[in-house]
């Protein structure tokens, strides 16, 4: 093991002891291997920059993120030995524009569910209908939904605990009674179909194992095509993640129409969505055209009164 490899192991242990998940450990290991292969004993700005930009076809934002991950490690190394260089902040600017998501209408969601009838196996039809309904009704990420176990849903209290989150920070969110009933019926059918299972997963494949995200993504593309859903010009093609965007947008639209103080209510939506930074939730207010109409409808009377 090289000295850099040992220092990386210590850095990862230190960060984890501070509560960080350290999903970037694989990236950092790649960076250390890169330095070892070059025979470098110290990190430098030049080598960090070369490594960060070495990924073919990577977006500018991806390269910036790679350099940012390395920079944190370099700060740690420089504290141990000033011979290590720390790449300057902003060396690789983040040129990233979020594409306006596809917002599903109620008819779109119904069409997706109806499209599951075209799946060959009956169990897949049922599972994907329940999965689509769960994503649309709760706004959870796909990985969060697939990570759910039976014990994560409190049917009596109508509360769902999401544990496998983006930052591994568990959160609780309310579920409607209709969602709870659908999940109970699905679980009963699953237990009849798979009386003996190795997995504790709520949603399972035709083998009784936990559903995999790649399989779901592939199947969802087929369902979108079968449902005849086409993105308007300038919009992203309909994706499974857009069900989460749709949940957020519909919630905000309902608040505007009901006269709810959105600024006061926004932290609650951020909590439900699992956004650590509220800016991620406020993004919807200026990025989705459907919300402009709702906001305009609400404020127009005030402007007309002033006129």
N, C-alpha and C positions, 0 to 999 in steps of 0.2 A: 504493500500500500504506500502510495506517495504521501509526502507531507501535506499536499493540498487535499488529498482524499481524506486524511485524518482530520484536517481542519474543517472540511465540509461536514463530516460526521458530527463533530462537536457543535458546529453552527446549527445543524438541523435539530440536534438534541436540545440546544439552548432555546431555539424558537418554539419548539413543541412544549417545553416546560413553561413557556410564557402563554400557552393557549393557542398558538397558531397551528393550523392543520398541516401546513407545509406541502401542499399539492405541487409546489414548484420544485420539490426535491429531485425529480427526474431531470428537469431542465438543468439544474445546477450540477448534477452528476455528469451530464453531457458536456457542460462547460469545462469541468475539471478534467474529463477525459481528453478534451480538445487541447488543453494546456499541457497535459502529460505527454500526448503524442508529439507535441512540438518541442518537448524538453524544457518547457518554461517552468521555472520554480516560483515565479511571482506573477500576479495578475497585473495587466496593464490596460490602459484605455484602448490602445490599438488592437490588442488581441480580443478584448471584450467586444469591441465594435465589429471585428471580423467574424467572430462567432455568431453574434446576434443577427448579422445580415447574411449568414451563410445558407439559410434555408431557401431553397429555390421556390419561387412563386409566392412567398409569404407576403401578406399585406403589410403596409407601412406600420399599422397599429400593432401587428404581431411582432414585428422586429423591435419596435419600441418597448413592448411588454417584455420581450426576452432580455433586452438590455437592462430594463428596470429591475428584473429579478436578479441579474448578475450584480448590479450596482449595490443592492443590499448586502450581498455576500462580500463584496469588495470593501464595503465600509467596515465590516467585521474583521476582515483580514488586515486592513490598514491599521486597525486599533492594536493588532498584535505585532505588526511589522510595517513601519512606514514605507518600506520599499514597495509595497503593493499600491497600485494606483486606483483611484475611485473615478469612474467615468462621470463627467459633468452631467447635471440634470438638463434635459432638453436636447441632448446630443442627437437623438433620433425623434423628431417631432411626431406626435400622433395625428396623422391625417385620416380621420375616420368619421364618416357620416352615417348615422343610423338610417336604414331604409325604412320608409313608412310600412308598417305591417299590414297584412291582410286582416280585415275585421269581418268575422263571420256574422251573417244575419241569422235569425232564428231558423229561417228556411234553409240556409246553408248547413247548419248543424243537423237539422232533420234529414237533409239529403245525404249527409255523411253517414248517419246512422242507418238510413235505408240502404245505402251502398254496401253495408256489411252483409246484406243478404246474398251478395255475389261471392262471398268467401265460401270455399268448398266445404270446410269442416264446420259442423254446427257449433262446436265449442269455440272456435275462433270468432264466429258471428256474435255470440253472446259476449265474449270477453271484450271485443273491440267496441261493441255498443256501450257497454258499461264504462270502458276506459274513456271514450269520447265524452260521454255524459259527465263523468267525474272531472275531467279536465275543464270542460266548459262551465261547470257549476261551481268550481272551487278556485280556479286560477292557479293551481299548483303546477310546477314544472313537470315535464314527462318523467325525469329521473326520480322526482319526489313521489309521484304516483306509483311508479313501478317498485319503489322501495318500501311501500306500505305493507305492514303485516296486519293480520286480523285484530291484534291487540291495540293497534294504533287508532282504532275507531271506537269511540265511546258512544254507542247508539242511544243509551239512556240520556246522556247529557248533550247529545248532538254536537260533539266536539271531535275533531280529528287532529292527531299529533303527527306532524311531519318531521321526521328525524334525519333522513338522508338528504340534507339540503345542500345548496351550493357552497356554503361555508361551514357545514357541519354544525349549525346552530339550530337546535330543535325549536319548533314553534307550534302553537295551537291555533286552530281556526275553526269557526263555526261551520256546521254543515246543515243544510235544509233537511227536513224530515223525509222528503222524497228521495234525496240522495242516500240517506241512511237506510231507507227501506230497500232501495235498489241494490245496495251493497250487501244487505242481509240476504236478500233473495239470491244474489249471485254466489255468496259464500255457501249457502245451503246446496245450491246446484253443484258447485265445485266439490263439496265434500261427498256428494253422491257419486260424482263422476270419478273422483280420485280419493277414495277412502284412506289410502295409505300414501303419504307424501313425505319427501325429505325436506321440503321447503315450507316455511311459515308464511310465505307470501300471500297477500290478499288476491292479487291478480296473477293467474297462472297460464302457461302455454298449454298446448295440446298434449304435452308430456307431463303436465302437473308441476312443472318447475317455474321459477320466477321468469316473467317476461323480460326479454332483452331489448334495450333501446334501439339497436340497429334493426332488429326484426320489425319492431313497431314502426320505425321511420319508413322502412321499405314498404310495408303494408299500407301505411297511411297515404303514400304517394299514389298507390293504386286506388284507394278509396276516393281521393280527391278527383282523380280522372273519371272514375265511375259515377261520381256525383255531378260531374260536368261543371266543376268550379274553375273559373278562370280569373286571374288577377287583373284588375283594371290597369291601364297603361301607367307606368311609373311606380307600380306597387310590386312588392315581393310576391312570388307565387305562394299560394296557400300552404302553410306548414303546420305541423302539429303544435309547435310552440305558439302559433298565432291564436290558438284557443285561449292561452294565458293572456295575451294582449287583448283579446276580445273581452274577456272577463273584466279586466281593468277599465277598458274604455266604456263598456256598458254600465259599470258601476258609477263611473264619473258622470256619464250622461244622465243616468237616473237621478243622481244628486242634484245636478243642475236643474232638471225639470221639476224636482220637488222643492227647489229653493233652499237646499241644504248649504250651509257655509262650508265650501270645499276646503278652504285653508284649515279649518278646524278639524274636519273629518279626514283629511289626507293622511295623517299619521296612522290612523286605523287601517287604511288601505295598504300603506307601506308595510305594516306589521303582517297583514294577511298574506301579502305577496312575498314577504321575506326580504324586502329591500333594506339593506343596512344604511344606504344613503338615500334620503328622501328625494334627492334630485332625480333618481331613477324613476320615481313615481310621477313627479311633476313633468317629466319629459312628455308624457302623454298629452298634456294640456296644449302643447305647441306643435306636436308632431303628427297628430291624427286629425284629418279634415272633419270627420264625423263630430268631433268635439267642438270644433269651431261653430258649427251650426247650433249646437245646444247652448253654447256660451252666448252667441249673438242673440238668440231668441230670448235669453234671460235678461240681457242688459239693454236690449233695444227700447223697452218702455221708459227706462231712466233717461236715455238720450232724447227720446221724443218729448219727455216732460221738460227737459232743459231747453229744447228748441221752442 
